[in-house]
Amino acid sequence: MEGPMAASADRIRWVDNSSPPQPRKPQYPIESVDNALRILLLLGERKSLRLTEVSEYLSVASSTAHRVLAMLQYRGFVRQSSRSRAYEPGPALTEIAFSVLRQIDVREQVRPMLEKLAEHYDETVHLARLDGALVSFVDAVESNRAVRVASRMGKTLPAHVSASGKALLSQLTDEAVVALYPREELEAVTPHSLTTRTALLEDLERIRERGYATGMQESEDGVIAVAVPLGVHAGARYAVSISAPSHRKQSFGEVAVAEDLLRVAEESRSFFS
């Protein structure tokens, strides 16, 4: 948003907040997907479920309920007890829950620092996490300027094309990086992206030496960035970055930005390992 939002009197209405609004049913619902999701919601209320309970709850035949449960079990969302034969939450379901909690925990801890950096530079600041050979942007504070880098929160990119991704990859050994990138050729997102594993390894060595990574229009034309690794929390690696339009490169001050980011990383060392 570019300015404060105003509401005219004829747009103001009283809202009853006593109960949450019911979501609108999709125009073309997929019954099998709906049944699977209803089972997962039911598992949030009970420790375990028997086939007959699921069949009655969904108002379907036992064979139909069994097929849905079998697919959920195949994907790790439920598991079947060898003793009781009842269905319980599976590893995929618990991992999703813990992942969400970890992100909330990290975001609450880091958010004040992101806001401080964004206010100081008036450029967009991101918190990112390494997910294999991808980088996921888990939080962002967007610049107030008319021309700015848009928030990437909720998006993913190949790690080798992002300043945050390269900062995170620099924390791995070369052997671990090679395992993530078994082929020499790398995907190019822009004409400025690194396109070989050899070039990536050379860049990562420079990043380790100076302590920060840069992105010079490698993930998006017209966007530059500086990033530093923050460390590990709950088994996940995180980095913080500041991004700006490339036409502000002279005033952006790569080294000064990196020094401020490194100070933030030092201040948050007690939270990250």
TITIMI-113565 format. One record per residue: x, y, z of N, C-alpha, C in turn. Coordinates in steps of 0.1 Angstrom, whole numbers, plus 2048, in hexadecimal, padded with zeros to 3 digits. Layout:
N
XYZXYZXYZ;...
This chain:
273
8087F480080080080080980C800;8048177F980C8237F780882E801;7FD82D8087F88378117EE83281A;7E983A8247DF83682D7D2833826;7CB82982B7BE8258257B382D82C;7A983282579E83982B791832827;78883283077B82B82D77083582F;76783682575C83F82575183A82E;74884383473E83E83D735833838;73283482B72982B82572F81D823;73C81C82574380F824745808832;74280F83D74380A84A73780284E;7397F685372E7ED8577327E6864;7287E386C72B7DB87872D7CC874;7377C687B7397B88787387B0885;7317A588572F79D89073B793891;74479589B75078D89C74E7818A6;74277E8A973F7748B37437668AE;7427648A074675789A74D75A88D;75775288975E75487D755752871;75775A86674F75885A75274A854;74774484E74973784874E73983A;75973283675F73382975572F81E;75573581374D731808751724801;74871B7FF74B70F7F97507117EA;75B70A7E675F70C7D87547087CE;75570E7C274B70C7B874C6FD7B3;7586F87B275A6EA7AD7626E27B8;75B6DE7C37626D77CE7676C97C9;7726C57CF7776B87CC7756B07D9;76C6A67D876769F7E47736987EB;77B6917E37866897E97906927F1;79369D7EB79C6A77F27956AC7FF;7886AF7FE7816B48097816AA814;77F69D81177E69281B78C691822;79769281A7A46918207A769C82A;7A36A88267A56B482F79C6B383B;7906AE83A7876AC84578D6A284F;79469884A79A68E8537A569485B;7AD69D8547B86A385B7B36AD865;7A86B48627A26BD86C79D6B5878;7986A98767936A188179E69C889;7A96998837B569488B7BA69F894;7B76AC8917BB6B789A7B36B78A6;7A76B08A779F6AF8B27A06A28BA;7A56978B37A668A8BA7B46858B8;7B767C8C17C56768C17C666B8B6;7BB6648B37BB65A8A97AD6588A4;7AD6528987A064F8917A064188C;79463B88E79262D88878B62F87B;78C625872786625865777627866;77162086F76262287075E630874;76663787C76464488076564E874;76F64C86D772654861766652857;76264685575864384B74B64A84F;74764985C73B65086173D65F861;74866486474A673864749679856;74E67284C74D67683E741672837;73966983D72D66483773065D82A;73A65582A73E64D81E74063F822;74163681874362881A751626821;75361B82876061882E76B617824;76761181877161080D77761D809;76D62780877163580477A63B80E;77663A81B77E64082678C639826;78C62C8247996258247A262A819;79D62D80D7A56328027AB640806;7A364980C7A865680F7B365581A;7B064C8247BA64A82F7C7644829;7C663B8207D263581A7DA63F813;7D464980C7DC6538057E265D80F;7DB66081A7E16698247ED66182B;7EB65482D7F664D83380264C829;7FF64B81C80A64A812812657812;80C66281481366F814817673822;81566B82C81B66D839812676842;80667983E7FD6818467F767A852;7F566D8507F066485B7F965885B;7F86518677FF6448687F563B86F;7F662E86D7ED6248737F461C87E;7EE61D88A7F46158957F4606892;7FF6008948005F28927F85EA89C;7F65F08A87EE5E98B37DF5EB8B2;7DB5F88B17CD5FB8B17C75FC8A3;7CF5FD8997CB5FF88B7C460D889;7C46158937BF6238927C862C88B;7C36368857CC64087E7CF64C887;7DC6508867E165A88F7E8665886;7EB67188B7F267B88380067587F;80367787281067286D81B67C86D;82767886983368186A83168D861;82B68C85582969884D8216A3853;81669E85A80D6A88618146AF86C;81B6A78748226AD88082E6B687B;8346B387083F6BB86B83A6C8866;82E6C885F8286D585B8256DD867;81F6D787181C6DF87D8286E5884;8336DD88583F6E288B8466ED882;8456EB87584B6F586C84470286D;83670286E82F70F87083371587D;83470D888838713895846719895;84F71288E85D71788D85D724886;85572687B85573287384F73D87C;84573B88383F74588C849749896;85074089C85A7438A686574B8A0;86A74889587574F88E87075D88B;86575E88586076B88085E77588C;85876F8978567788A386477D8A8;86E7758A787B7798AC8827838A3;88178189688978988D881795888;87479588886C7A08838707AE887;8737B08948777BE8988847C2890;88D7B988E8997BD8878977C0878;88D7B887288A7BA8648847C8863;87B7CC86C8747D986C87E7E486E;8887E28768927EC87989A7EF86C;89E7E48668A67E585989E7EC84E;8927E884D8897EE8438877FC845;88680085188480F855890817852;89C8118558A88188538AC81A844;8AA80F83C8AE81082E8A2814825;89681282A88A81382288B80B815;8907FF8178907F580D88A7E8812;8877DF80A8807D280E8897C9814;8857C382088D7BA8278867AC828;88E7A182688879482688F78B831;88778283688C77783E88A76A836;89576283389475782A89974A831;89473F82C89873283289D729826;8A77218298AC71881F8A470B820;89E7078148976FA81389D6F2808;8A76EA80B8AE6E38008B56EC7F7;8B26EB7EA8B96F47E08B07017DE;8A67037E689D70E7E589F7177F1;89B7247EF89A72D7FA88C7327FB;88673180787873580A878742812;87074C80D86F75981486475881E;86775882B85D75683685876383C;85F76E83A85A77B83F860786837;85A79283785E79D8308597AA835;8607B583485C7C283785E7CA82A;8547CF8248557D58178587E4819;8607E980F8647F880F85780080D;85780C81284C81681084E81E803;85981C7FC85B8247F08528207E5;84F82A7DC8478277D084D81C7C7;85A81D7C58618137BD86980B7C7;8657FE7C886B7F67D286B7E77CE;8727DF7D58727D07D38667CB7DA;85E7C37D48517BE7DA8557B37E3;84D7B17ED84F7A67F784E7987F0;85778F7F48577827EE8527787F9;84C77C80384877380E83F769809;84175C80C83A75180883E74B7FB;8487517F484D74C7E885A7457E9;85E73D7DF86B7367DF8727397D3;87F7387D38887397C889372F7C8;89A72C7BD8A67247BE8B072B7C6;8B67247D08BF72B7D98CB7327D2;8D072C7C78DC7317C18DA73F7BA;8CD7437B88CB7507B18C775B7BB;8C67587C78C27627D18CE7657DB;8CF7727DF8D97767E98D776E7F6;8CB76D7FA8C87658068CB757805;8C87517F98CB7437F78DA7407F6;8E17497F08F07477F08F67497FD;8F17538058F67548138F474881B;8E87418198E57358208EE72981B;8EF72880E8F771D80890671F80D;90B72B80F91872D81391B727821;91172482891271D83691470E835;9127098299146FB8269226F8821;9266EB8229336E781C9316E680D;93C6E780693C6E57F89356D77F4;9386CD7FC9336C07FA9246C07FB;91E6C78059106C880790A6D07FB;9106DA7F690B6E27EB90B6D97DE;9156D17DC9166C97D190A6BE7D1;9076BA7DD8FC6B07DF8EF6B77DB;8ED6C47DE8E16CB7DB8E06CD7CC;8EC6CF7C68ED6D27B78F66C87B0;8F06BC7AE8F86B17A88FC6B479A;8F66BD7938F96C07859016CD784;90A6CE77A9126DA7799096E6774;9006E376C8F76EE7678ED6F2771;8EB6FF7728E170577C8D670C774;8CA70C77A8BF7147748C2723774;8C07297698C17387698B373E769;8B27487728A574F7748A675C76C;8B176376C8B476F7648C176D75C;8C47767538D177574C8DD777756;8DA77C7628E577E76C8E7772775;8DE7687758DF75D77E8EC75577C;8F174F7878FC7457858F673977E;8FE7347758F972976C90171C76E;90B71C77691371077891670E787;91770178B91A6FE79992870379C;93270379393F70879593F717799;93771E79193672D79492F72F7A2;9267277A591F7287B29297257BE;93171A7BC93A7177C79457227C9;9497287BE9537337BE94C73F7C6;9407427C393974D7C993774A7D8;93473E7DB93273B7E993F73C7F1;94A7397EB95773B7F295974A7F5;9567537EB9577617EE94E7667F9;9427607F993876480393D760811;94375481294875081F953759824;95B75E81B96776681E962774823;95877A81D95478782194878882A;94177C82B93677B83592877F830;92778382391A78781E91978380F;90C78280B90A77F7FD90378B7F6;90478B7E98FD7957E18F678F7D6;8EB7967D18E47917C68E279D7BC;8E879C7B18E87A77A78DF7A379B;8D37A579D8C97A27938C979378F;8CD78A7988CE77C7958C0775797;8B777A79F8AA7747A189F77B79A;8A278879789879079189E79C78B;89B79F77E8A17AB77889D7B8780;8A77C07828A57CD7898A57CC798;8A97C179D8A97BF7AC8B77BB7B1;8BC7C27BA8C97BF7C18C77BC7D0;8D07B57D68CE7B17E48DB7AE7EB;8DB7AF7F88E67AB8008E07A380B;8E679780F8E178E8198EC789821;8E978582E8F277E8378EA77383D;8F27688418EB75D8488E9761856;8DE75C85C8DB75F86A8DF753873;8DE74786D8E173B8758D6730874;8D672787D8CD71C87D8C471D889;8B771A8868AD71A8918A470E88E;8A270589889A6F989789D6F188A;8A96F08878AE6E887B8AD6EF86E;8A96FC86D8A77038618B170F860;8B77118558C071D8538B972984E;8BC7358548B57418508C074C84C;8BB7558448C37608408BA76D83F;8C07798408B978583E8BF78D833;8B779482B8BC79B8208B57A981E;8BB7B28178B57BF8148B67C0805;8AB7C37FE8AA7C37F08A67D17EB;8AB7D57E08A87E37DA8A87E27CB;8A17EC7C58A27ED7B68B07F07B2;8B47EA7A78C27EB7A28C67FA79F;8BC80279C8C08107998C48187A5;8C28127B18C78197BD8D48127C2;8DB80B7BA8E78047BE8F180D7C4;8F38197BE8FD8227C48FA8277D2;8EE82A7D58EA82E7E28E88237EC;8E78177E68E480B7EF8EF8087F8;8FC8087F39078067FC9097F8800;90D7EF7F790E7E17FA9167DE807;9217E48099297E18159237E6822;91D7F28229167F782D90A7EF831;9037EB8278F77E28298FB7D582F;9067CF82A90B7C282F90F7C483E;9167CF84191A7D184F90F7D1858;9047D88548F87D985D8F17CB85E;8F17C48538EB7B68548F37AD85D;9007AE85C9097A68649077AA873;9057B68769027BA8848F57B4889;8EB7B48808DE7AD8848E079E886;8E879887E8EB78A8808F278788D;8FB79089190378F89D8F97918A9;8F079A8A88E679D8B38DC7918B5;8DA78A8AA8D077F8AB8D77718AE;8E47728B08EC7658B28E675C8BD;8E17628C88DC75A8D38D07528CF;8C97578C58BD74F8C08C07458B6;8CA7488AD8CE73E8A38DB7388A7;8DC72B8A38E97248A68F272389A;
